[in-house]
């Protein structure tokens, strides 16, 4: 890999969105949606309008320079940086807060390592809902100040993300708060929210692509996109269901390791062997909460799951910024790396391929 190391280091950061600008643009609507004196149905209608105007419908653009770089034609980038927080997490954050508002909750809590926390804190602020955010004791997210500024109340509990999820879910049950953690009763809600990505890709391409490459941690986003394409296919909208490609950090994600072993279900990793870096942190875990769903989507579509090094992620985030004009989180290039590495081993046919990317600003 060529280039100045200082330049690459500038890319190591959490995603950055346009929350302050969005807040200013929808100030009137947010005041109404958060007004507890208004009828709940009225607040919900206003909140749904906010979601419709600010979340989703993100950019899908053809990446001709990446095509030339890896020798594969018709690669499209689905850039989730257009969401308020700069990531795809807004899709499930707003869905969870809307569900909490509809069910009459006044407090929402969950675990996060960064981007999801900022997304939910913003969504909760707009809805006038108290937001309690659990962060693992050893994690230091660059978005903590943003979460606090948006009204989030941060509690440091748990040695790692998985333990913090358990602690926050128990805390929600004990206090009758809305639990916005992945898994359990929230699984279908989050899958539907991420399924909107498939619908948006279809709206642009008018059919399903040959494959969709997704960076994975818990696997919820990949499983949701797959579920969306399944619905489109069953309705006769598409001629096929795309092959699902999972990309993650080298030897630090159960979905990837389980696929490589040929397992039918997702096998946990040894927590003591997981080592995070400032680059791979959004991807790593020893237990993928929706890993079984993601693994099934990958194997069921004839897709594949590969991992990539921090070095490769830094390279492609820099390449995309210079050559495609998009500033992306390095970890989000894991899906692109999985697409490229497979193509290098076994040449893929000319077709349409979509890569999901998370933005920085």
Buried (B, 14 or more C-beta within 10 A) or exposed (E): EEEEEEEBEEBBBBBBBBBEEBBEEBEEBBEBBBEEEBEEEEBBEBBBBBBEEBBBEBBBBBBEBBBEBBEBBBBBBBBBBBBBBBBBBBBBBBBBBBBBBBEEBBBBBBBBBBBBBBBBBBBBBBBBBBBBBBBBEEBEBBBBEBBBBBBBBBBBBBEBBBBBBBBBBEBBEEEEBBBBBBBEEBBEBBBBBBBBBBBBBBEEBEBBBBBBBBBBBBBBBBBBBBBBBBBBBEEEBBEEBBBBBBBBBBBBBBBBBBBEEEBEEBBBBEEEEBEBEBBBBBBBBBBBBBBBBBBBBBBEBEBBBBBBBBEBBBBBBBBBBEBBEBBBBBBBBBBBBBBBBBBEEEEBEEEBBBBBBBBBE
